[in-house]
Amino acid sequence: MHSLLFKEIKSFFNSLIGYLAIIIVLVIIGAMMWIFPGSMNVMDNGYANIDVLFAFAPWIFMFLIPAITMRSFADENKSGTIEILLTKPLYDLQIIMAKFLAGLVIVAFSLLPTFIYFYTVYQLANPVGNIDMGGTWGSYIGLLLLGASFVAIGIFASSITSNQIIAFITGMFLCFIFYLGFEFMSSLRLFGKIDNVILALGINYHYNSLSRGVIDTRDVIYFISLAGLFILLTKTAMESRKW
């Protein structure tokens, strides 16, 4: 499993897409924070925070992560190497977890350079360090958990097709549905007393909760459960080949 994990990470960074993905994240967030004028600009709004990072990162991840995961199984299915992979002394779940952890490592790696923005705002604060540390770290934890959920969704989308483009579109669509779809449905007031339950099924509800700086176990359990659900769905998709 470890060798497969390192192989997946290495293959990502051996291609140009790995570096482009990280650069895109930094450039878009950096432009919003420092270049484009408006309330999102750190120098214009007069507040020492990096809220723009946590507001836009989920939308960037919605495109970035499916692009990272689209080839995880789709490429194997297309080339036929999935059959070779399944003959190795690994359980299906170990193969899935290796690809999931590789995707999560890449997401975490893409977040590391954003600490430059955090440190810059920290130093610009008056006085230095006058920044909501609880909210900031809570948002980083929420963003990492959100990334884990998106990786699991993307891997599932890749496991049900041999076409990378279809895997990307499906993964992006599912990420959007789980991020904002349930929130939209709850706003329609179609479900009466269970509107709040529908709202709580969405990622954004729990992500916003963590962004307040309070690490609620219910939010953590939600993200772990969502990632676990799609990992199990991926396992089912792999096992269906044996039926």
N, C-alpha and C positions, 0 to 999 in steps of 0.2 A: 504493500500500500504506500509506503514511504517513497519508494522509487517512482511509482506512478504520480504521486503528488509533486515531487520535484520535477518530473518530466513535464507535467502540465504547466507548472510555473515557468520552467525554462523555455518551453515552446512559445509561451506568450511573449516573453521578453526577447526572444530571438527574432521576433517579427516586428515590423515597424509599427503595427497597430498598438502594441503595448505602450510604447513611448508616446505615440500620438494621443492615446486615451488620457494619459496623465497630463500631458501638455494642454489638451483641450479643457480639462477640469480647471487647471490653474489659470489659463488665459481668460476663460469666461467669467469665473468668479472674480479674478483680479480686475478685469475691466469694469465689472459692476461696482466693485468696492472703491476703486481709485480713479478711474478714467471718466466713465459716463456721469454727467451731472445729474443731480436729483436726490431724493430722499434716501436712496440706497447707498449713495456715496458717503464714505466714512467722514471725509473732510467737510462735506456739506451739511450732514445731519447733526453734527456736533456731539454725538454720543459715542462713547468708547465701547463698541460691541462689534461682533462679526455676524450679526443676525442674517445679513444678506447671504452669507455662505450657507447657513442652515436652511434658508428659505429656498434657494435655488438648487442646492446639491441634490435633493430628491428628484427634481425634474431632469437634471443632467444624468443622474444614475439610471433614470427610467430609459434612457437611450444608450448610455454607456455600458451598463451591465449586460443587457441582452446582446450587445455587440461582442462583449467578452465571452459570454457563455454559448453563443449560437453554434460554435463549432465543436463544443465539448462532446456531444454524441452525434450530431448531424453529420459531421465530417467522418466519424467512425462508421456510421451507417452507410454513407455514400461509398466509401472506399472499401468497405467490407472488413476492415480491421477490427470491428466490434466482435466478430466471431473469434478472431485470434485472442482478443482481450478476455473474452468470456472463458477461454480454455485455460487461462492462467490460474494458478492456485489462489484465487481471490474470490470472496463472496461478492454477489452483485452489490450489496450495500457498501462494501469496502471500495469498490470501483467508484460508486456514486459519491461517497464521502471524500475520496481523494480529489475528484473533480470539484466538488463543492468547496472544500478547504482551499484548493488552489485559487478558485475564484474569489474567495473571501480574503485571502492573502493579498491578491492583486488590488482589491477594493481598499483594504487597509493601507497598502503601499501608496495608492493614489491620494489618500487623505493626509499622509505624512507631510508633504510639502506645504499644506495649508496652515501648518503651525507657524510658518513664516508670517502669514497674515495676522495670526493671533498674537505673535510676539511683537509685531509692529504696532498693532492697536494697543497692546499692553503698555508699550513704551510711550505712545502718544497720549495716553490718558493723563488727566490732570486731577489729582497727582498720579504719578506713575503707578500702574497696577490697579487703578480704580476701574475695574471691570467685573462684571457679574461672573465670577468663576464657577459657581454652582450651575447656572444656566448654560454656560459654555461647555463644561464637561458633560453635563446631562445631554446636551445637544449632540456632542461627539459620540457618546454612547448610543444615543438614539439613531444617529446616522449610520453607525456601524451595524446595529441590529437591523435597520432598514435595508442596508446593503446585503446582509446575510439572507434576508427574505427574498430580495430581488434575485440574488444568485441562485437560490433554490428554485424559484419560479423559472428563471432562464434556463437552467439545466433540464427541468421538466419539459419545457417547450422544445429544447434541442433533442430530447429523447424520443419524441413522437414523430419525427420527420427526418428525412435525409437531405433536406434542402436548407442551407444555412439562412437564406433570406426569409423563408417561411418561419424558421425557428426564431429569427430576430423579431419579425412582426408579431408573432404569437406571444413571445416573451414580453415585448413592449406593451401589447394590449392587456395582458394579464396583470402586469405591474401597474398600469394605469387604473384598471378596475379595482384592484385591491388598495391602491393609494387613495383614490378619490371617488370611485364608483359607488361605494356604500354610503359615503357622506352625501353624495348627490341624491341617492335613493331615499335616504332618511329625510332630506329637505323637502321632498314631495308630499310628505305627510300621508302616504298611502297605507302605512302599516299601523296607524293608530298608536296604541300604547307601547308597541315594541319598536318605535322609531329610534329610541336611544340604543336598543340592542343592535339594530341594523347599523347605526353610526359606529358603535364599538367594534364592529367587524372590520372596519377599515383601518389601514395602516396610519393614515394621517392623524386620526384621533389619538392613537398611542404615541406617535412620534411627537406631537405637540405637547403631550403630557410630560414626556421625558425632557423636552426642551425647557421646561420650567425649572429644571434643576433638581427635581424630586424623583429619585429612582424607585418607582413603584413596581413591586414584584409582579403585579397583574400585567403591566406593560411588557416587562421582560418575558413573562410566560407567554404572552400573546405572540411576540416575535419568534420565540423558540418553537412554539406550536405551529405557526404558519410555515416556518422553514421546514419543520419536521413533516408536515402534511405533504408538501411538494416533493420532499425527498422520498417519502413513501409512494407517492404517485409515480415518481420516476422509476422506483424499484418495480412497481406494478407494470409499467410500460416495458421495462427490460424483460421481465418474466413472461410477458405476453408473447415474446418471440419463441418461447418454448412450448406454447400451447398448440 
